[in-house]
Amino acid sequence: SEALKINKTLISLNLRYNGISSEGCKWLSEALKINQSLNSLYLRYNEISSEGCKWLSEALKINKTLISLNLRYNGISSEGCRWLSKALKINQTLTSLDLQHNEISSEGCKWLSEALKINQTLTSLEGCKWLSEALKINQSIFSTMKFHQKDVNG
């Protein structure tokens, strides 16, 4: 994470299958608060959990370059969506968020729905089925939403 803080050229980072836990996510998030070049971050198949989403959300509130975040297969629950929704209400650069194959219930989708009423930059959201209320307000995201029944417990 220290290298990411000072790197000015890296635009895409793929850290899938690295066993990154919520603690590792804490350090990564500290770097994301400072980094000014990274556009895409792939964290699929790690162990980030909802606690890791807490740290990521703090970084997303500050980061001005990240446009794509992939969090597939990370054991993220609705609590993680609560944290991410707080960040999405503030973040104005993220255009793609992938939450497929996590443990998100309808409650988590409600949190994201609330954020999407405010956020106007997210155009691709994968992994949450119950967002029709937000779609009535934010038509831009409708372009690339994908839903999978097994992604939502409710």
Salt bridges, closest charged atoms under 4 A:
GLU2 OE2 - LYS5 NZ 3.20
GLU30 OE2 - LYS33 NZ 3.18
GLU58 OE2 - LYS61 NZ 3.24
GLU79 OE2 - ARG82 NH2 2.61
ASP98 OD2 - ARG72 NE 2.50
GLU114 OE2 - LYS117 NZ 2.93
GLU126 OE1 - ARG72 NH2 3.46
GLU133 OE2 - LYS117 NZ 2.61
ASP151 OD1 - HIS101 ND1 3.70
